[in-house]
Amino acid sequence: MYCTNCSNEIDEKAVICPKCGSATPLYLENEKANDSGSIGWGILGFFQPLIGFILFLVWRKEKPKSAKMSLIGVGISIATIIMTYVFLFALFVYYIP
């Protein structure tokens, strides 16, 4: 097998090229197999929206399922914050004399 970056011959089981250090297709396949899209990333995005959004930006190509889950958590968090402010505004405007 040859490296896609530097074209040097490398071992068939290598996950990185020993010459240039770039990832091989075997490494990329292993990374995509590890992309479970766990609900934990959504929960993290909900409680820490900034971290969830950063994870989405970093993972959107390498781990699309996990990136999507973190973005869903961020979206739910932002929607919850907006609904809370609308509720509190309506409460103070209409129910408090």
N, C-alpha and C positions, 0 to 999 in steps of 0.2 A: 504494500500500500504506500501511496505517496502523500505527503503533506499538501493540503490545499493552499497553504500560505507560502511556504518556501520551496515546495516541490522536492524535498529530500525524501529518500526512502526511509520509512519507519516500520516498526513491527505492526502486525495486524491487530494485536490486542492493546496497542498503545492508546491512552486516552488524551495525551498531549504530545506534541512534537518535542523531542529532546533538543532539537536544534534551535527552534524559534519560540517554543512555548505555547503555540496556538492550540486550540481545542480541535480534536479530530471528530469525525462524524459519530464515532462510537461514544464519545463523551456527551455529545449533544443528544443522542438517543437515550442515554442513561438519565440525563437531566429532564427530558420530557417525560420519561417513565416515572420520575419522582414527583411530578406535578400532579398532586392529588386534588387541589382545589378545596382544601379542608375548610369547614365552617369556622375554624379557629381564626383564620385570616379575616373573615368577615367580622367576627367579634372584636378582633384587634382594631380593624378599621372603624368599627362603631365607637369604641371607647377612646381611641386615639386617631381621629380623622386625618391629621397631618401625616402621621406615620403611615397610615393606610394608603394615602394618596401617593406618598413617596414610593412605597412598595409597588404600587400599581405602575408608576412611571419606570421603575427599575426592571420589573418583571414582565412587562406587557408583551415582550417578544420571546423571552426564554421560558417563562412559566405562565402561559395565558390563563389557565384555570385559576391559579392562586391569585393572579393579578385581578381577575374579574371578581373574585370573592372579596378581596380587600376593598375594591371600588364599590361594591354593593353595600358593604358595611359603612363606608364613608357616606354614601348617598342616603342610607337610612338614618344615619346620625344627623346629617344636615337637615333632612326633612323633619326629624323629631325636634330639633332645635327651633326651626321655623314655626312649626305647629305650637310649640310651647309659648313662643313669643306672641303669636296671634291670640292664643287662648288668654294669656295674661293681659294683653292689651284690651281684649273684649271684656274681660272680667273687671278691669279698672274703669273702663269707659262706661259700661252699661250697668254694673251692679254696685259700684261704690259711689255713694252720693257726694 
